[in-house]
Amino acid sequence: MSDVAEREREGLVNELVALVRDGKLDLFAGRAADLEPADLADVLAALEDDERVTAVQALPAEISSQALIEMPDEEHAGETLAALDPEQAADIVEELADDDAADILGDLEPAEQERILSEVEDVGRAELEKLLVYDAESAGGLMTTRLVTVPDTVRVNEALDEVRRQTEEVEDFYEVFVIDARRRLVGVLSFRALAVSPPWRPVREIMEAPAVTVGPEEDQEEVARVLARYNLPSVPVVDMDGRLLGCVTFDDVSDVVEAENTEDILRFGGVSAGEELKGDWQAAVKSRLPWLMVNLVTAFVAGAVVLSRQDVIAKVVLLAAYMPIVAGMGGNAGTQALAVTVRGLAVGVIPRDQAFRVVAKEMTAGLINGLVNGTIVCIVALLLGHGAKLGIVVFLAMSVNLLVAGFAGAFIPILLERAGVDPAIASSIFVTTFTDVCGFSLLLGLASALLV
């Protein structure tokens, strides 16, 4: 989007926010009808909670429903839904795809869910109750049950008639699933195969076997990996007996990828994934303080190493200038190796039998980088007249510390992942402590041996 278009969009959003706050709801509703759902979602997100409820009450259900589902997770669209009258909330739920409706209702307490579902028509309620059984971050929680299916006993012309009939209820679909009499998934039909095949041909002869299926309890990250790996528009969800329960589409997974990436970035920085971007300072302190306290403890460990060698620093004061250089370079190198390894674990490209290869690669890279940077620091020490011995000490400490950083940055997240601990949460603390302690110990230990 160009800068001009973005400014126009922001101006329109601010204008509609002002209309709500000025109580001009009829004018707001008329202008909102012309907005894209994502832009109207920005309007709702900019409002306070009570203002948002007022705005939604002024909108037709077919408009407000699409805007609510586009709102960021941290804005809690479900709370807005729960603040409405049950009848209006039910109207909004009925306008949504079943998987989207389940996403919003899943954020509510069971009593709030029941209050709204009691006003939903029986068929829609049954579909939603099935979805709400599953964890929100599983394939069952992501899937839609509104599918286009055809029996495996029909011919192409009959299948086309069935597809036309079902599309009156299923608005968006990407594939036609072929099922047997027990609703077990036996194949997938492409639109091309249906369009070009003779009308009398059995669908069993033109269908393809499913590339892959997932169970309803499969984690959403794994579902995203499956869709990306096989380049699929959707993946069918089946139970243990192979019966078709629903499917997860690529547009649902795109939201998952964004949410998971955000979660990993926050955790990588030592911040709880539950901290909201628009949360207040109390929530930020509560989320971050525990990790800062852990960092404080590890900082004391590194400080203890320095304190134990204060006699060496007293005799060679110049070491104080090189200590942060060696430790800082080790921390940066460790973070680089850590970022690559955590990402590899997250996307599933580091098999268990390849762990040694990953660690060896990062150690090799760390050693080479250490030799190059150590040489540069050594030359700088010589040019500044700090002496050849000090230059050699810094060179050796830098080289070995970056080797250690490569090892720690790769080995620690792999170890934590196999121990069942999320490597994105705890790895950075351990890696930084590891490189600080090793850097200080190497520099001061070598100085004690060669300079004192």
N, C-alpha and C positions, 0 to 999 in steps of 0.2 A: 504494500500500500504506500502511495506517495505521501510526502509530508503534507501537501495540501489536502488530500483526501482524509488523512488522519486528523488534521485540525478540524475539518468539517464534521467528521464523526464525533470528535470530542465536544464540539460546540453543540451538536444536536443532543448528545447525551446530557450535557449540562442544562440545556433548555428544557428537556423533559423532566429532569430532576426538579428544576425550579417550578414547573407546572404542578407537580405533586405537592411540593412544599407550600405553594400558594393556594392550594385547594381547588385548582382548576382541573378537576378529574375528568370531566367530559372532553375537554380539549386534549388532555393527556391521552385518553383512550383513543381518540381519533388519530392523533399523531403516532401513537404506538403501533397502530395497525399497519403502518407503512414501513416499520423497521424490520430488519432481519432479527431472528431470535437471539443471535449472539450479541447484537448491539442493544437490544432491549434488556438482555441479561446484565449488561454493564450498567444500565440505568437502575435496575433493581438493586444491584450490588452497591451502588453509590448511596442508596437510601438507608436511613436508620431502620431498625427492625419494625417499629410500629408504622413508619411511612411505607415500608415495603408491603406490609399486609394491606394497607389502604390502597396502594397502587394495584395490587393483584385483585382485590375485590372489585376494582373499577374496570377490569379487563375481561373480555370473553374467555371462556375456558380454553378454547382452541389456541388463543394467543398466549395467555399466561403460562400454559403447560409447557410450550416449547421454550419460553424464556427461562422458566425455572430449571429445566433440565440442562440448560447451557450455563447456569451459574457455577462458579468455582466451588469445590467441595467445602472450603473453609467458610463459605457464606451460609451453609446449612439451609438449603432450600426446603428440607423436610420440616424445619421449625416454622417456616412461613406457612407451609401447607397445614401444619397442625394448628396454627392460630386462626384458620378460617373456619367457617361453619362446616360441619361434616358434609352437608349436601354439596356445597361449592367445592370442597376439597375432593369429593368423590367425582364430580364432573371433570375436574382437572386430571385426576388419575385415569379416568376412562378415555381421555384424549391422548394419553401417552402410550407408546409401545410398552408391552408388558415388562420388558427388561428395564426400561427407563423408570417406569412406575415403581418397580421393586427396588431400584437403587435409591429413590427418594424415600420410600416408606421404610427401607431398611435402616435408616438413621434414627427412626423413632422408637419409643418404648412400645412394647406389645399392646398396652392399653390404648395408646394413641393410634396404632395401626388398626386395631379392632374398631375403634370409633369411626374411622374413615371407611374401612372396608365394609362396615355394616350398611353403608349407603351405596356401595358399588353393585352393579347387576351381578347375578349369580355366576354367569359364565366367566366374566372378568375376574370376579373375586376368587373363584377356584384356581384360575391360572396364577394369580398373584400369590395365593397361599402356598402353592407348590414351589414357587421361586423363593419365597421368603424363608423357606426351611433351610436353604443352603447358605453357607458363609458368603458374605458380600464379595470377598476376594477370591472366590473359587469359580470354576467354569459354570457350576450350577447357578451361582449368583449373577453371572454375567449373561447367561444365555437367554434367548427368547424362545418361547414355546410356539410362537406363531410361524409355522413352517408351511411350505407347499410340498405335499407328499403325494405319491401315486402308488397304487398297488403294483407288485411285480408281475401280475397276471394280465395286465392290460396291453393294448397295442398303442402305437404312436397317436392315432387319431383320438382314442379314448383318453390318453394322457393329456393331450392338448385341451380337450374339453374340461378335464379335471383341473388343470392349471388355471384356465379362464375362470372357472367357478370359484376357486379358492382365492384368487387375487382380489376378489371383492372384499375379503376380510383381511388379507395380508398385503399391506401396501408395498413394503420393500422386501425383496428377496433376491438372492444371487444364484441359487441353485435349486434344483428339484430333487428331492430325496425319494428313493425307491424303497419301499418297505414290504415285508411279507405279511401274512395273515396275523402274525403275533406282534406286529409292529417292530420287528427287528430290521435294522438297516442292512440292506443288501447291495445298494449301489447309489450312484449319483448321476443325474442327467444334466448335460449342458444344454443351454438354449439352442446352440448350433445343431447339436445332434437331433433335437426335436424338430427343428425347422427344415432340415435337409433330408430326413429319413422318410421313406414311403409310409403312408398312413397305416398300412396293414402290418407293418413290421412290429414284432413284440419288443417292449422296452428292455427286456432282459438282454436282447442282442445288441443294443446300442448304449446301454448304461456302462459306467466305469466303476471299478471298485473304489471305495473311499480311500483317498491318499493316507489319511490318518484319522483317528477318532480320539476323543478324550473322555474321561469319566467326570461326573459332576463334582467330585471332590478335588479335581486337579487344580493346583494353584494358578492364579491368573497370570503370573509371570511365565509359567511353563506354557500356558495357552498362547501367550503372545509369541513365545519362541517358536512354537509349532507353526503358527500362521506365517511368521516371517521365513522360517526355514523352507517351507513347502510352497510359499507364495500363493496362499489360498485366499479366496474372498470370504470364506467362512469355514468353520470346523464343526462337525456334528458332535453332539454330546450324547453318549449312550450309557446305559446302566450295565451291570455286570453280565446280564444275559444278552447284551447287544441291542436292547430295545432303544429306539430313538426317543430321547427326551426333549431335545431342542438343539440349537446351534449358537455359536458365538461368532459374530461378524467382525470384520476388520475394523470398522469404525468404533466398535466398543473397545477393541484392543488398543487403538491409538490413544484413547483416554487413559487406559491402564499404563501404557508405556510412559506417558507424561507424568502420571502420578508416581510411578515407581522411580523414575529418574529424579523427581523432586525429592522423594523420600531418601534416596541414596545420597544425593548431594547434601541434604541436611545432616544425615547421619555421619557422612564423611567429615563434616565440619564439627562433629561432636555436639550436634543439636538434635533434640528429640524430633522424630518425624511427626509427632503430634502437635508441634508448635505451629500456630497459624500465622500466615504472613501479615495479617492485619490484627493480630492479637495485641493486648495491652502489655505494659512493661512488667506487670506482675507475672503474667504467663511466661514471658521471656525469661525472667529470672528463675522461675520454678523449673523451666525446661533446661536451662544452661548451667545453673549453679552446680548441680551434682558432677557434671563432667569437668567443670573448672576446678572443683575440689580434688578430683582424681588427678588432674594435670598438676595441681599444686603439690600433691604428694610425690609424684614422679619428679617434679622439679627439685624437691628437697633431696631426692636420691642423687641427681646430677650434682647438686650443690655439695653434697657430702663428699663426692669424689674430689672436687676442687679443694674443699677444706682439708682433706687428708693429705694434700700435696702442697699446702701453703708455704712450706719451707722452700720448695723448689721455685715457686713463683716469686718469693722474696729475694732469692738469689739471682733469678733471671726475669726481671720485671717485664721484658719485652714479650714474654709468653702471654701476658694478659691481652696483648693486642691480637695475637693469633688464635687464641682460644675460641672466640665467637666465630672466626672464619672457618676453622675446621669443623666445629659443631654445626654451624649453619649450613655449610655445604653438604655435610652428611645428612642433615634433616631434609634438605631439598631433594637430594638424590633418593633418599628413602621414600619420600612422598611420591616421586615420579614412579618408582617401581611399584609402590602401593596402589597408585591410581590405575595402572595398567593391569595389575593382578586382580584387584577388586572388580574391575570392569569385566575381565575375562571370566571370573567366577559368576558374575551376575548374568551374563549372556550364555553361560554353559559351554564355553569353548576350552575349558581346562579340565580334561578327563582326569580321573584319579591316578591313572598310570603315567600321566605326563607332568606330574608335580615336580619331579626332579629336574626335568628339562627346563621348566619355567624358572626355577630357582637358579639353575646353572647359567641360564641366559642373563638374568638380572645381575648375578655376581660378576660375570664377564664384562657386561656393560659398565658396572660400577667400578671395576678395577681399571679399565681403560680410561674412563672419565676421571678417576682419581689420579692416575699417572699424569694425565695431561694437565689437570688443574694443579696438582702438586708441583709439577715442574714450573708452572707459571708463578706460583707463590714463592718457590725456592729462588727463582731468578729475581723477583721483586725484593726478597730479603737480602740478596747479595747486592743489588743496586742501591739499597738503602743503607748498606754498610753494617748489616746486622750479623754478618759472619757466616761462613760456609757451614759450620756445624749446626747453627740454628736453622739454616735453609734446609739441610738434610733432615733434621728432626721434623720440620713442618711438612716436607715432601713425603716422608714415610707415614706420618700420622694422617695426612690427607688421603694418600693412596689407599691405606688399609681401611680407613673409616668409610670411604665410598664403596669399597668392596663389602664391608659389613652392612652398609646401608642397602645395597642391592639384595643381599641375603635376607635381611630383616623385612624389607618391603615386599618380598615375594613369599617368604616362608611363613611369616606371622599370619597374614590373612588366610593362607591355605590351611594352616594349623587350626585357626579359630573356626573356619568353615566346617572342618571335619569334626570339630568338637561340638558343633551345633550352635555356635555363637555367630551372630551376624558380623562378618568381617568389616563392614562399612562403619559399624558403631565404634568398635574398640581398637582397631588396628593402628590408627594414626597416633594414639596416645602411646602405645607400646613401641612403635617404630621410632618416634621422636625421642623417647627416653633411651632406647637402645643406642641410637646414634650419638646422643649427647654424652652418655656415660662412656661409650667406647671412644669417642673423639677426645674427651678430656683425659681419659686414662692413657690413651696412646700418646698424646702430646706431652703430658706431664711425666709419664713413665719413661719415654724416650729421652726427654730433657734431663731427667734424673740420672740416666745411664750415660749420656754423652756430653752433657754440658756442666753438670755440677761436680 
